[in-house]
Amino acid sequence: MKEQEFKPVAGKIFPMWQGLAAQKEKFIGGLLIEHDPVLGEMRTDITDILMREEEDVNGEPYAMFSVKGDDFDMAANVKYAGISAVPDRPGAFSVAMTYGGGCSWDIIPKEAKIRVYAHTSPEALYEKAKEKGLSDEAANYFRYFNEVELELTVMEDTGKVVEAKLVKW
């Protein structure tokens, strides 16, 4: 989507933020990961991404970027937030709050998240993982399980697993 196609939010165009909201289909079903300095890390599946106008306590409009999840939501006044790429996770973005506590959160696209339901031999699972393009290291995760549900976050360009979560066993 070109910048001139964006509608002003609170009187301004925000190409980075509005561009992410316009591409929300890439992220719905992906992961929202909050890195809170007090509570630690929390995760949920992304259900929506929005860019909208809100009003502060003085009635002044501002642009709000929000990511909604199954278990919690995150939102930021774009005036007090920054956005950057997440190292080692292509297509993922990190939002850092510069005001109000300093928490940050990552938006991981759904293509990077693979859920595997395993009800077969570990060797057959290994072969299936290799067919799907996973590296040897990533595929080896399946040699140890035969009746589990794993959620893997995989780098699309290399097939390397950057995170594995045991969902059910």
C-alpha positions as CSV (number, residue, x, y, z in Angstrom):
1,M,0.0,0.0,0.0
2,K,1.5,3.4,-1.0
3,E,1.8,6.2,1.6
4,Q,-0.7,8.4,-0.3
5,E,-3.4,5.7,0.1
6,F,-3.3,6.0,3.9
7,K,-6.0,8.1,5.5
8,P,-4.8,10.6,8.1
9,V,-5.1,9.4,11.7
10,A,-5.2,12.3,14.2
11,G,-4.4,14.6,11.3
12,K,-1.2,12.8,10.2
13,I,0.0,9.9,8.0
14,F,2.1,7.3,9.8
15,P,3.5,5.0,7.0
16,M,5.2,2.5,9.2
17,W,2.4,2.0,11.7
18,Q,-0.4,2.2,9.1
19,G,1.6,-0.1,6.8
20,L,1.7,-2.8,9.6
21,A,-2.1,-2.4,10.2
22,A,-2.8,-2.7,6.5
23,Q,-0.9,-6.0,6.4
24,K,-2.6,-7.4,9.4
25,E,-3.5,-10.7,7.6
26,K,0.2,-11.6,7.7
27,F,0.1,-11.4,11.5
28,I,-3.3,-12.6,12.5
29,G,-2.7,-16.1,13.9
30,G,0.9,-15.2,14.7
31,L,2.4,-14.4,18.1
32,L,2.2,-11.3,20.3
33,I,5.0,-11.4,22.9
34,E,5.1,-8.8,25.6
35,H,8.4,-8.2,27.4
36,D,7.4,-6.5,30.6
37,P,10.1,-5.3,33.0
38,V,8.1,-6.4,36.1
39,L,5.9,-9.3,34.9
40,G,8.4,-10.9,32.5
41,E,7.4,-12.4,29.1
42,M,3.8,-13.1,28.2
43,R,2.5,-14.6,24.9
44,T,-0.8,-14.8,23.0
45,D,-2.1,-15.5,19.5
46,I,-2.8,-12.3,17.5
47,T,-6.4,-11.8,16.5
48,D,-6.3,-8.2,15.0
49,I,-4.1,-5.2,14.4
50,L,-5.6,-1.7,14.3
51,M,-4.6,1.9,13.8
52,R,-7.1,4.4,15.1
53,E,-7.6,7.8,16.5
54,E,-8.2,8.3,20.2
55,E,-8.5,11.4,22.5
56,D,-6.3,12.2,25.5
57,V,-7.7,13.6,28.7
58,N,-7.6,17.1,27.3
59,G,-9.6,16.1,24.2
60,E,-6.6,16.2,21.9
61,P,-6.5,13.5,19.2
62,Y,-3.6,11.1,18.9
63,A,-2.8,8.0,16.8
64,M,-3.1,4.6,18.6
65,F,-1.6,1.4,17.2
66,S,-3.0,-1.7,18.9
67,V,-2.5,-5.5,18.6
68,K,-5.3,-7.6,19.9
69,G,-4.7,-11.1,21.2
70,D,-6.6,-14.1,22.5
71,D,-5.4,-13.5,26.1
72,F,-4.3,-9.8,26.2
73,D,-4.0,-6.8,24.0
74,M,-1.2,-4.2,23.6
75,A,-1.5,-0.6,22.4
76,A,0.7,2.4,22.0
77,N,0.3,6.1,21.3
78,V,2.7,6.3,18.3
79,K,4.1,9.6,19.7
80,Y,5.7,7.6,22.5
81,A,6.6,4.4,20.8
82,G,9.2,3.2,18.3
83,I,9.2,0.2,15.9
84,S,12.1,-1.9,14.6
85,A,12.8,-5.3,13.1
86,V,13.4,-8.3,15.4
87,P,16.9,-9.7,14.9
88,D,16.9,-13.4,13.6
89,R,13.1,-13.3,12.9
90,P,12.4,-12.2,9.4
91,G,9.1,-10.3,9.0
92,A,8.8,-9.7,12.8
93,F,8.6,-6.3,14.4
94,S,9.3,-5.0,17.9
95,V,7.4,-2.1,19.5
96,A,9.2,-0.2,22.3
97,M,7.5,2.2,24.6
98,T,9.6,5.3,25.4
99,Y,7.1,6.5,28.0
100,G,5.1,4.9,30.8
101,G,7.3,2.0,31.9
102,G,9.5,1.0,29.0
103,C,7.9,-2.3,28.1
104,S,8.3,-3.7,24.6
105,W,6.4,-6.3,22.6
106,D,7.1,-8.3,19.4
107,I,4.7,-9.0,16.6
108,I,5.6,-12.3,14.9
109,P,3.9,-13.2,11.6
110,K,1.8,-16.3,11.4
111,E,4.1,-17.8,8.7
112,A,6.8,-18.1,11.3
113,K,4.7,-20.2,13.6
114,I,4.1,-23.9,12.9
115,R,1.9,-26.1,15.0
116,V,2.7,-29.8,14.7
117,Y,0.4,-32.6,15.9
118,A,2.5,-35.7,16.3
119,H,0.8,-39.2,16.3
120,T,3.3,-41.2,14.4
121,S,6.9,-42.5,14.7
122,P,9.7,-40.0,15.4
123,E,11.5,-41.0,12.3
124,A,8.4,-40.4,10.1
125,L,8.0,-37.0,11.8
126,Y,11.6,-36.1,11.1
127,E,11.2,-37.0,7.4
128,K,8.0,-34.9,7.2
129,A,9.7,-31.9,8.9
130,K,12.6,-32.2,6.3
131,E,10.0,-32.3,3.5
132,K,8.5,-29.0,4.9
133,G,12.0,-27.4,4.5
134,L,13.2,-27.5,8.1
135,S,16.9,-27.7,8.7
136,D,18.4,-30.9,10.2
137,E,18.7,-29.2,13.6
138,A,15.0,-28.2,13.5
139,A,13.8,-31.6,12.2
140,N,15.7,-33.4,15.0
141,Y,13.2,-32.0,17.5
142,F,10.8,-34.6,16.2
143,R,13.1,-37.6,16.8
144,Y,12.3,-37.3,20.6
145,F,8.5,-37.2,20.5
146,N,5.7,-39.3,19.1
147,E,2.5,-38.1,20.8
148,V,2.9,-34.4,21.3
149,E,1.8,-31.1,20.0
150,L,4.7,-28.7,19.4
151,E,4.6,-25.0,18.4
152,L,7.8,-24.0,16.6
153,T,8.9,-20.5,15.6
154,V,11.0,-21.0,12.5
155,M,13.1,-18.6,10.4
156,E,11.6,-18.7,6.9
157,D,14.8,-18.2,5.0
158,T,16.9,-20.9,6.8
159,G,14.3,-23.3,8.3
160,K,16.1,-22.9,11.7
161,V,14.0,-23.2,14.8
162,V,14.4,-20.1,17.0
163,E,11.9,-21.3,19.6
164,A,10.1,-24.6,20.4
165,K,7.1,-24.7,22.8
166,L,5.5,-28.0,24.0
167,V,1.8,-27.3,23.8
168,K,0.4,-30.7,24.8
169,W,1.8,-34.2,25.7
